[in-house]
């Protein structure tokens, strides 16, 4: 062998190969560097190492070959348990999967369509007949193997036995390179894609008829100039089969609830990012995320916001948490669900958050949100801060909604309602230590002692947790009302689509909840995004638009807002439907403002309150958030009591620097719309009190 020729690796050198992880969401053989092994069982085959978590991305990428579109089926699969082999081979596997092009390996191109000798129909591979697939078998020999290595479970060894889509003669047997395939379905992939299947299934779930789906598909194909790939050949029979599949599906896969859930997890492994069975010592913990949800999380979560919606619904014995992202119109999109049999999902976040982030960053290692919004002080903010490496904010949508609905239900006087609601806001924003918080609560209960129904409910439900809310709001910045409105709109849809169903004992099972979330509820959000992005089905807008008060508020002109900057007790907004109607908003600019419109009187965060808050923010007449006030006061106290000890002084300087960085972070979030902007007087007052040696860039 000449010195300049590349030396082929031997079998024992496989693990020394470079692990390749292309940055694209899906990748094919063209994105990898292939090597051949010298001798052994793999001699002559192309091999490459990739992360095992990305094996499915490789299969999808290979199926999208422009010259030979294909659909690789699993021809055979084998698994081994860890510890079952004492001395594994270097290419020994935990999992072995053989993928074969769906246009092979049998060849039925020469078979007559009417009378066919049954002997000739037997597949060459000897595996028996393949019902319903003979019309597409063209003798393609393209196939590859994926091995999850026994000694390296996180790696997958891809062995490409035949990379070209050719038959036994070596000629192309399908795709645009096959002259006999031109003008036929053999030019394209043998089956409809998963994206089209998701599209049709979602339309069926939301109630679109079969005829409407077929007509819509024909219009789309005609719009882009006729058939260009397999999906364009969608037939009524394809849709009818999916319709039958939905009709025959059931949440109850087994009479036993735990067994039924376990069977669902095994059947839909791709949609599960974490699963822990319910045992005596550990609660049930199930993390669900579909491929479409993962795409939305990658798209809107990167440099965006992730919000948590915690379930507080008495109809179910299983609490669950939804993770939301927001599009450009602040429409919330659920990108994951976490269900637990524990008292709350809050106590198990460390278990599932790592698996979720691994799943996301396997697709895009650069993925990172700007902020995480949590709606329960029981969550550990440090866990989210360490995991996502971003700012953590507190969302008050749940507190605000619960208190307002309780007031509207238990207090008859509207004047008393607005005063009590304003006073409740003062409890959270009142002071900076626990004793003052207790005093504020006691004062509130003494003033409104006559409102027995509300006070009793407040004492039993909220009083045990009020200190944790005060402590949390004192240490974390608070999300703006724009995001609170979006989270609340998700809550309203969740109630209308899932929890409005009359539940008997069989529908309170966890498998029913999983089935409802992943089918119809998931389909509503998929259809929402499809309708918004394509402009189709505009006639169905009213039935699918979520109640997003922020989006509605953006369509109210500033001139329709009457705001007295000298007296911020009351603001007015002209109705957009009837110009003769003017709505009054009490305590404007605060999270605890209340409007007299119908939407607000139902306990919701209405568009008028949002619009007034936006105007207060733009005119810088709203009060600074408590978190900013706390940082400011801590900074001023530190400067007024400068220590004489050099070591203590150095520590104080570092502390001031950290506080300034926190305040800068708040200002950045304010610019992105997550926080109300701090008044200029606050920033100038802080910097005026900083000695020259403490001013840092």
Secondary structure as GFF3:
##gff-version 3
##sequence-region A 1 697
A	DSSP	beta_strand	9	10	.	.	.	ID=ss1
A	DSSP	three_ten_helix	11	16	.	.	.	ID=ss2
A	DSSP	beta_strand	19	20	.	.	.	ID=ss3
A	DSSP	three_ten_helix	29	31	.	.	.	ID=ss4
A	DSSP	beta_strand	35	38	.	.	.	ID=ss5
A	DSSP	beta_strand	46	51	.	.	.	ID=ss6
A	DSSP	three_ten_helix	52	54	.	.	.	ID=ss7
A	DSSP	alpha_helix	55	63	.	.	.	ID=ss8
A	DSSP	beta_strand	72	79	.	.	.	ID=ss9
A	DSSP	beta_strand	93	101	.	.	.	ID=ss10
A	DSSP	three_ten_helix	134	136	.	.	.	ID=ss11
A	DSSP	beta_strand	143	149	.	.	.	ID=ss12
A	DSSP	beta_strand	155	162	.	.	.	ID=ss13
A	DSSP	three_ten_helix	179	181	.	.	.	ID=ss14
A	DSSP	three_ten_helix	185	187	.	.	.	ID=ss15
A	DSSP	alpha_helix	194	205	.	.	.	ID=ss16
A	DSSP	alpha_helix	210	223	.	.	.	ID=ss17
A	DSSP	three_ten_helix	230	233	.	.	.	ID=ss18
A	DSSP	alpha_helix	236	248	.	.	.	ID=ss19
A	DSSP	alpha_helix	257	267	.	.	.	ID=ss20
A	DSSP	three_ten_helix	269	271	.	.	.	ID=ss21
A	DSSP	beta_strand	272	276	.	.	.	ID=ss22
A	DSSP	beta_strand	285	288	.	.	.	ID=ss23
A	DSSP	alpha_helix	291	301	.	.	.	ID=ss24
A	DSSP	beta_strand	305	310	.	.	.	ID=ss25
A	DSSP	beta_strand	320	326	.	.	.	ID=ss26
A	DSSP	beta_strand	332	340	.	.	.	ID=ss27
A	DSSP	three_ten_helix	345	348	.	.	.	ID=ss28
A	DSSP	alpha_helix	349	363	.	.	.	ID=ss29
A	DSSP	beta_strand	371	374	.	.	.	ID=ss30
A	DSSP	alpha_helix	381	388	.	.	.	ID=ss31
A	DSSP	beta_strand	391	394	.	.	.	ID=ss32
A	DSSP	alpha_helix	397	410	.	.	.	ID=ss33
A	DSSP	alpha_helix	414	429	.	.	.	ID=ss34
A	DSSP	alpha_helix	434	447	.	.	.	ID=ss35
A	DSSP	alpha_helix	452	461	.	.	.	ID=ss36
A	DSSP	three_ten_helix	463	465	.	.	.	ID=ss37
A	DSSP	alpha_helix	466	475	.	.	.	ID=ss38
A	DSSP	beta_strand	477	478	.	.	.	ID=ss39
A	DSSP	alpha_helix	481	494	.	.	.	ID=ss40
A	DSSP	pi_helix	495	499	.	.	.	ID=ss41
A	DSSP	three_ten_helix	505	508	.	.	.	ID=ss42
A	DSSP	alpha_helix	510	516	.	.	.	ID=ss43
A	DSSP	pi_helix	517	521	.	.	.	ID=ss44
A	DSSP	alpha_helix	522	534	.	.	.	ID=ss45
A	DSSP	three_ten_helix	538	540	.	.	.	ID=ss46
A	DSSP	alpha_helix	541	544	.	.	.	ID=ss47
A	DSSP	alpha_helix	549	553	.	.	.	ID=ss48
A	DSSP	three_ten_helix	558	560	.	.	.	ID=ss49
A	DSSP	beta_strand	561	563	.	.	.	ID=ss50
A	DSSP	beta_strand	570	574	.	.	.	ID=ss51
A	DSSP	beta_strand	582	586	.	.	.	ID=ss52
A	DSSP	beta_strand	594	595	.	.	.	ID=ss53
A	DSSP	alpha_helix	598	601	.	.	.	ID=ss54
A	DSSP	alpha_helix	607	618	.	.	.	ID=ss55
A	DSSP	alpha_helix	626	640	.	.	.	ID=ss56
A	DSSP	alpha_helix	646	671	.	.	.	ID=ss57
A	DSSP	alpha_helix	680	688	.	.	.	ID=ss58
A	DSSP	three_ten_helix	692	694	.	.	.	ID=ss59
###
